[in-house]
Amino acid sequence: MRLRIRHDIVAHYDEPVTLASRSLHLCPRTFDGQYVRAWNLDITGDCRQARSSDAFGNIVHDCAIEGPLGEVAIAAEGEVEVDDTTGVLQGAPLDRIPPAVFLRETRVTLRTPTIVSFADKVKGLSDGTPLDLCHTLMHLVHEEAEALAADPSELCGVREVAAENVLAEARGTPTDLAHLFIATARSLALPARFVSGYLWQEEATATGALAAWAEVLIPNLGWVGFDAAHDTCPTDAYVRVASALDQSGAAWIRMADRGGVPAQVTVTAAADRLGG
């Protein structure tokens, strides 16, 4: 499937800031099954910009914009062609981190007694193989926690909702459901990581094209994606952008400003299918 993506992030300030710093994960990589045909990142103003690749294989743009600034606008736009690999990541971007690192807890993926109990429930419903454990976990998270249509600006920031709280409230954003999946997978001794990206859907949603899911390292298969919010493995409607231990390391944007008052941030994201 060939998709055209447009992602806009605009920060408006009631009082001008003297310096705006941004760290961005807004550029997808090309690998087997995902081909970036064209991509452009536009940042308003006189911007000093540096592109690098982090340890997770993500493309990172760090930039600083001198003020005074009343607004900072960022636009990422391009065309990506995606094959349906039934969720299996093929020829993945360079990942220099040992798999065991993806068993570590983070602040939002703690292995609490509640999560361990949930993992035991998954084991009881599964045949015990890693792949079936993950499919069972994905279905169970989808059934027990309602996926909320969060505002795009909320998904673009960093979520601090602990995985066990998602279970307690029986609801959460796609990011929250991914964190619950990851915490439980790690409790099952399965290396798991968070993924941010875009999703094309036939009908427009309040969240736009922003998406979040998890990947698990499955023996003899490699990294496999699981989207608990939609109860499916990623298809050719998904564009993978960044991955990390949790959302804090794969967020589309991290912001730091000097002077002024906190920004009012507006986020829009759209994915359109090209061709038949």
PyMOL commands that set and color helices and strands:
alter all, ss='L'
color gray80, all
select helices_A, chain A and resi 99-103+113-125+130-144+152-156+163-169+174-187+247-249
alter helices_A, ss='H'
color red, helices_A
select strands_A, chain A and resi 2-24+34-43+47-53+59-82+146-147+171-172+192-199+210-218+222-226+238-244+253-258+264-274
alter strands_A, ss='S'
color yellow, strands_A
deselect
rebuild
show_as cartoon
